[in-house]
Amino acid sequence: MDDIVPVKTNKVVKPRPLQAASIPGLLGIFQNEWDALMLSNFALEQQLHTARQELSHALYQHDAACRVIARLKKERDEARTLLAQAERQIPSLVAGAAPAAVVSNGKRAMEDEIGPDGKKIRPGINPVMIEELTECNTMLSAQRKKRQVPPTLAPIDALERYTQISSHPLHKTNKPGILSMDIHPLKDIVATGGIDTNAVLFDRPSGQILCTLTGHSKKITTLKFVPRDELFVTGSADKTVRIWQESENGNYNCIHTLKDHTAEVEAVTVHATQKYFVTASKDNSWCFYDISTGSCLTQVGEASGQEGYTSASFHPDGLILGTGTTDSVVKIWDVKTQAQAATFKGHVGPVTAMSFSENGYFLATAAHDGVKLWDLRKLRNFRTFSPYDSETPTNAVEFDVSGNYLAIGGSDIRVYQVGNVKVEWNLIKTLPDLSGTGISLFCRSL
């Protein structure tokens, strides 16, 4: 009893309402309480709807603000680039302050594009582009670690049964010969460049020529598809590069003609972003282009007297560029700084072709003496193939998109299974009587 605490309560007890004394009254009370509850729920739903509308409006405002900020940053970086370019041009403009000459077609000569050394002033690869290239590299490197062998990849026993099923004459018979080819990565279309100065787009399922691209004055030495914007790039011995765009009727129209090289253009390679591409020429320079505008952002050349370039290829991740020269040297470049990162020697004759493996650390190069495989991690040659005799050059080499097979083209076509530095690379298939000047290897099971 000592633990009991008295509770003080109101002695006045609220009387029960009269309505509670009868069943109809109780029903009325319950009805009123139900109505009040429903009104409260309705008010809460209205408040929730209003809050959602306000949140949606705020999110749209935030998104718009982010877009404006991104656009302003881009414009700021472009303005800085233009300012830096203008500052570089000021000394040359002051030194030669003569009025611009009027050329024969009525346009004024662009003297402000020529530097004191007599070379064209290029805008360069700006920080925004470098950031874009770096982000692409990071993304592709991460994807490579998760990549698995595609289910459509043809197994070895299927490759062993490969035979020629068709042959198609695509170019003029008075100037026969195909020097380059490429396969559209998304469509069953094959492109070829010939000695007859034409590029031909061929629909493989129907066996029909889709269109013939004319415009070059000499043989087409290199070509590449750019599927992102349905573009097509060709390089020629006439020293020019042309960018073609697909029209609504399926034909391709030339939208840019680039004349930055002074000798034959030997190679075109497209960056993984599909926004930029590089050309290599026998004038001992390579150019980095913005594909949307056709403008040359930078042209990298070396001291006079050096031999020119005969091949070029981007690394799958896009921050490394490989070039091959007429004096048998393979050069590796850092794209961001345009500085030479490594040099591989050992070939005999011009480096006719090169291909980076999708695994990221193998490089295959072809020359007169055969094919050499390079380990990019240790910067050394770990294997050499000499498939042909000393009088037969190796013209083409290509890894397939999975990195599991390697094709070599010369007096015949040979396909190897990719091993590693220590494991042998086995010959799977030889296709005789097929001389290869260009190879595009798509090993798919049918």
Secondary structure as the mmCIF struct_conf table of DSSP 4:
data_model
#
loop_
_struct_conf.conf_type_id
_struct_conf.id
_struct_conf.beg_label_comp_id
_struct_conf.beg_label_asym_id
_struct_conf.beg_label_seq_id
_struct_conf.end_label_comp_id
_struct_conf.end_label_asym_id
_struct_conf.end_label_seq_id
TURN_TY1_P TURN_TY1_P1 ASP A 2 ASP A 3
BEND BEND1 LYS A 11 VAL A 12
HELX_LH_PP_P HELX_LH_PP_P1 VAL A 13 PRO A 17
HELX_RH_3T_P HELX_RH_3T_P1 LEU A 18 ALA A 21
BEND BEND2 SER A 22 SER A 22
HELX_RH_AL_P HELX_RH_AL_P1 ILE A 23 ALA A 95
TURN_TY1_P TURN_TY1_P2 GLY A 96 GLY A 96
HELX_LH_PP_P HELX_LH_PP_P2 ALA A 98 ALA A 101
STRN STRN1 VAL A 102 VAL A 102
HELX_LH_PP_P HELX_LH_PP_P3 VAL A 103 VAL A 103
TURN_TY1_P TURN_TY1_P3 SER A 104 ASN A 105
BEND BEND3 GLY A 106 GLY A 106
HELX_LH_PP_P HELX_LH_PP_P4 LYS A 107 LYS A 107
STRN STRN2 ARG A 108 ARG A 108
HELX_LH_PP_P HELX_LH_PP_P5 ALA A 109 ALA A 109
HELX_RH_3T_P HELX_RH_3T_P2 GLU A 111 GLU A 113
STRN STRN3 ILE A 114 ILE A 114
TURN_TY1_P TURN_TY1_P4 PRO A 116 ASP A 117
BEND BEND4 GLY A 118 LYS A 119
STRN STRN4 LYS A 120 LYS A 120
HELX_LH_PP_P HELX_LH_PP_P6 ILE A 121 ARG A 122
HELX_RH_AL_P HELX_RH_AL_P2 PRO A 127 LYS A 146
TURN_TY1_P TURN_TY1_P5 PRO A 151 THR A 152
STRN STRN5 LEU A 153 LEU A 153
HELX_LH_PP_P HELX_LH_PP_P7 ALA A 154 PRO A 155
HELX_RH_AL_P HELX_RH_AL_P3 ILE A 156 GLU A 160
TURN_TY1_P TURN_TY1_P6 ARG A 161 ARG A 161
BEND BEND5 HIS A 171 HIS A 171
BEND BEND6 THR A 173 LYS A 175
STRN STRN6 ILE A 178 ILE A 183
BEND BEND7 PRO A 185 ASP A 188
STRN STRN7 ILE A 189 GLY A 194
TURN_TY1_P TURN_TY1_P7 ILE A 195 ASP A 196
BEND BEND8 THR A 197 THR A 197
STRN STRN8 ALA A 199 ASP A 203
TURN_TY1_P TURN_TY1_P8 ARG A 204 GLY A 207
STRN STRN9 GLN A 208 LEU A 213
BEND BEND9 SER A 217 LYS A 218
STRN STRN10 ILE A 220 VAL A 226
HELX_RH_3T_P HELX_RH_3T_P3 PRO A 227 ASP A 229
TURN_TY1_P TURN_TY1_P9 GLU A 230 GLU A 230
STRN STRN11 LEU A 231 SER A 236
TURN_TY1_P TURN_TY1_P10 ALA A 237 ASP A 238
BEND BEND10 LYS A 239 LYS A 239
STRN STRN12 VAL A 241 GLU A 246
TURN_TY1_P TURN_TY1_P11 GLU A 248 ASN A 249
BEND BEND11 GLY A 250 GLY A 250
STRN STRN13 TYR A 252 LEU A 258
BEND BEND12 THR A 262 ALA A 263
STRN STRN14 VAL A 265 VAL A 270
TURN_TY1_P TURN_TY1_P12 ALA A 272 THR A 273
BEND BEND13 GLN A 274 LYS A 275
STRN STRN15 TYR A 276 SER A 281
TURN_TY1_P TURN_TY1_P13 LYS A 282 ASN A 284
STRN STRN16 SER A 285 ASP A 290
TURN_TY1_P TURN_TY1_P14 ILE A 291 GLY A 294
STRN STRN17 SER A 295 GLY A 301
TURN_TY1_P TURN_TY1_P15 SER A 304 GLY A 305
BEND BEND14 GLN A 306 GLN A 306
STRN STRN18 TYR A 309 PHE A 314
TURN_TY1_P TURN_TY1_P16 PRO A 316 ASP A 317
BEND BEND15 GLY A 318 LEU A 319
STRN STRN19 ILE A 320 THR A 325
TURN_TY1_P TURN_TY1_P17 THR A 326 ASP A 327
BEND BEND16 SER A 328 SER A 328
STRN STRN20 VAL A 330 ASP A 334
TURN_TY1_P TURN_TY1_P18 VAL A 335 GLN A 338
STRN STRN21 ALA A 339 PHE A 344
BEND BEND17 VAL A 348 GLY A 349
STRN STRN22 ALA A 353 PHE A 356
TURN_TY1_P TURN_TY1_P19 GLU A 358 ASN A 359
BEND BEND18 GLY A 360 TYR A 361
STRN STRN23 PHE A 362 ALA A 367
TURN_TY1_P TURN_TY1_P20 HIS A 368 ASP A 369
STRN STRN24 GLY A 370 ASP A 375
TURN_TY1_P TURN_TY1_P21 LEU A 376 LEU A 379
STRN STRN25 ARG A 380 PHE A 385
BEND BEND19 TYR A 388 TYR A 388
TURN_TY1_P TURN_TY1_P22 SER A 390 GLU A 391
BEND BEND20 THR A 392 THR A 392
STRN STRN26 ALA A 396 PHE A 399
TURN_TY1_P TURN_TY1_P23 VAL A 401 SER A 402
BEND BEND21 GLY A 403 ASN A 404
STRN STRN27 TYR A 405 GLY A 409
BEND BEND22 GLY A 410 ASP A 412
STRN STRN28 ILE A 413 GLN A 417
BEND BEND23 VAL A 421 VAL A 423
STRN STRN29 LEU A 427 LEU A 431
TURN_TY1_P TURN_TY1_P24 PRO A 432 ASP A 433
BEND BEND24 THR A 437 THR A 437
STRN STRN30 ARG A 444 ARG A 444
#
